[in-house]
Amino acid sequence: MAEIKNPENTIVMETTKGRVVIELMPGVAPAHVERIKELTRDGFYDGVVFHRVIEGFMAQTGDPTGTGMGGSEKPDLAAEFSNTAHERGTCSMARSQNPNSANSQFFICFDRAPWLDRQYSVWGQVIEGMESIDGLKRGEPVREPDSIVSMKMAADI
């Protein structure tokens, strides 16, 4: 496994395609990182599907309904836009047209997506396992989608 510098700011996500390790960025989006950690520790993401996976763009998950319309029961978050670029492996919050509507859904970029910069709240970076994300079934929506088997804080493993 990748070297984990800070287990309290690292997520280990087991997917149906393999393990993905994500380093959190509390200095970039502190409220979003806290929400991801809270939902992860609650087991919220366990069993949730990748409902929207677009070749060359991103894989989206975090909706317990699997439709792209759901979220957690927690309040939506205020945007934390930054100059952190959307690169391969960047983890960022999904939202509606309202910039302050991020809740639980997030996406992982397959490639550089500069049009997302300063428009979406970046909260993490995949440091291991992008091949697992690359292997996800594609679609909008995805037929028989892959899922997050479990998502845990490295500190809790």
C-alpha positions as CSV (number, residue, x, y, z in Angstrom):
1,M,0.0,0.0,0.0
2,A,1.1,3.6,-0.6
3,E,3.0,5.3,2.2
4,I,0.4,6.9,4.4
5,K,1.7,10.1,5.9
6,N,-1.3,11.0,8.0
7,P,-3.8,8.1,8.7
8,E,-6.3,10.7,10.1
9,N,-6.3,12.3,6.7
10,T,-6.2,9.2,4.5
11,I,-9.2,7.2,3.2
12,V,-9.0,3.5,2.1
13,M,-11.8,2.8,-0.3
14,E,-12.4,-0.8,-1.3
15,T,-14.4,-0.9,-4.6
16,T,-15.7,-3.8,-6.6
17,K,-12.7,-3.2,-8.9
18,G,-10.0,-2.9,-6.1
19,R,-8.5,-0.7,-3.5
20,V,-8.2,3.1,-3.8
21,V,-6.2,5.2,-1.3
22,I,-7.1,8.9,-1.1
23,E,-5.1,11.6,0.7
24,L,-7.4,14.3,2.1
25,M,-6.6,18.0,1.8
26,P,-7.9,19.7,4.9
27,G,-5.8,22.8,4.1
28,V,-7.8,23.2,0.8
29,A,-11.4,22.4,1.9
30,P,-11.6,21.9,5.7
31,A,-15.4,21.7,5.9
32,H,-15.6,19.2,3.0
33,V,-12.8,17.1,4.4
34,E,-14.6,17.0,7.8
35,R,-17.9,16.0,6.0
36,I,-16.2,13.2,4.0
37,K,-14.5,11.9,7.2
38,E,-17.8,12.0,9.2
39,L,-19.7,10.2,6.5
40,T,-16.9,7.7,6.1
41,R,-16.8,6.9,9.8
42,D,-20.6,6.6,9.8
43,G,-20.4,3.9,7.1
44,F,-22.5,6.1,4.8
45,Y,-20.5,5.2,1.6
46,D,-20.4,1.5,2.1
47,G,-22.4,-0.2,-0.7
48,V,-23.0,3.0,-2.6
49,V,-22.7,2.7,-6.4
50,F,-20.7,4.7,-9.0
51,H,-23.9,6.0,-10.7
52,R,-22.3,8.3,-13.3
53,V,-19.0,7.3,-15.0
54,I,-17.9,9.2,-18.1
55,E,-14.9,8.1,-20.1
56,G,-12.1,10.6,-20.1
57,F,-13.9,12.7,-17.5
58,M,-14.8,11.3,-14.1
59,A,-16.5,8.7,-11.9
60,Q,-19.2,10.0,-9.5
61,T,-20.5,8.3,-6.4
62,G,-21.9,9.2,-2.9
63,D,-25.6,9.1,-3.6
64,P,-27.3,6.4,-1.4
65,T,-30.2,6.3,-3.9
66,G,-27.9,5.6,-6.8
67,T,-29.8,8.2,-9.0
68,G,-27.6,11.3,-8.7
69,M,-30.4,13.1,-6.8
70,G,-29.8,11.9,-3.2
71,G,-27.5,12.8,-0.4
72,S,-27.0,12.5,3.3
73,E,-29.4,14.0,5.9
74,K,-26.7,16.5,6.9
75,P,-27.0,20.1,5.7
76,D,-25.4,21.2,2.4
77,L,-22.0,22.7,2.5
78,A,-20.8,26.2,1.6
79,A,-18.5,26.1,-1.4
80,E,-14.7,26.0,-0.7
81,F,-13.4,26.7,-4.2
82,S,-9.6,26.9,-4.5
83,N,-6.8,27.1,-7.0
84,T,-6.2,23.4,-6.7
85,A,-6.4,22.0,-10.2
86,H,-8.7,19.1,-11.2
87,E,-6.1,16.5,-12.4
88,R,-6.1,12.8,-12.8
89,G,-7.1,11.3,-9.4
90,T,-8.5,14.6,-8.0
91,C,-11.4,14.0,-5.7
92,S,-14.0,16.9,-5.7
93,M,-17.6,17.4,-4.5
94,A,-20.5,17.1,-6.9
95,R,-23.2,19.7,-6.6
96,S,-26.3,21.2,-8.3
97,Q,-26.2,24.5,-10.1
98,N,-26.1,26.1,-6.6
99,P,-22.4,26.4,-5.6
100,N,-23.4,25.8,-2.0
101,S,-25.2,22.5,-2.5
102,A,-22.5,19.9,-2.0
103,N,-23.6,17.3,0.4
104,S,-22.3,13.7,0.1
105,Q,-21.7,13.1,-3.6
106,F,-18.2,13.3,-5.0
107,F,-16.3,12.5,-8.2
108,I,-12.8,11.3,-9.1
109,C,-11.3,12.7,-12.2
110,F,-9.9,10.4,-14.9
111,D,-8.0,13.2,-16.6
112,R,-7.3,16.9,-16.3
113,A,-10.5,18.9,-16.2
114,P,-9.6,22.6,-16.2
115,W,-13.2,23.8,-16.6
116,L,-13.9,22.5,-13.1
117,D,-11.2,24.5,-11.5
118,R,-12.5,27.1,-9.0
119,Q,-16.0,25.8,-9.7
120,Y,-16.0,22.7,-7.5
121,S,-14.6,22.0,-4.0
122,V,-11.5,19.8,-4.2
123,W,-10.9,17.7,-1.1
124,G,-8.6,14.9,-1.9
125,Q,-6.2,13.1,-4.3
126,V,-5.9,9.4,-5.2
127,I,-2.4,8.3,-4.2
128,E,-2.9,4.6,-5.0
129,G,-5.4,2.6,-7.0
130,M,-6.4,4.8,-10.0
131,E,-6.4,1.6,-12.0
132,S,-9.4,0.5,-9.9
133,I,-11.2,3.7,-10.9
134,D,-10.1,3.2,-14.5
135,G,-11.8,-0.2,-14.4
136,L,-15.3,1.1,-13.4
137,K,-18.2,0.4,-15.7
138,R,-19.1,3.5,-17.8
139,G,-22.5,5.1,-18.2
140,E,-25.0,7.9,-17.4
141,P,-26.6,6.1,-15.6
142,V,-24.4,3.0,-15.3
143,R,-26.1,-0.4,-16.0
144,E,-25.1,-2.8,-13.2
145,P,-22.8,-0.3,-11.7
146,D,-19.6,-1.0,-9.6
147,S,-19.7,0.1,-6.0
148,I,-17.8,1.2,-2.9
149,V,-17.6,-2.0,-0.9
150,S,-16.3,-0.2,2.1
151,M,-14.7,3.2,2.8
152,K,-12.7,3.7,6.0
153,M,-10.3,6.2,7.5
154,A,-6.8,4.7,7.5
155,A,-6.5,5.6,11.2
156,D,-9.5,3.3,12.0
157,I,-8.1,0.2,10.2
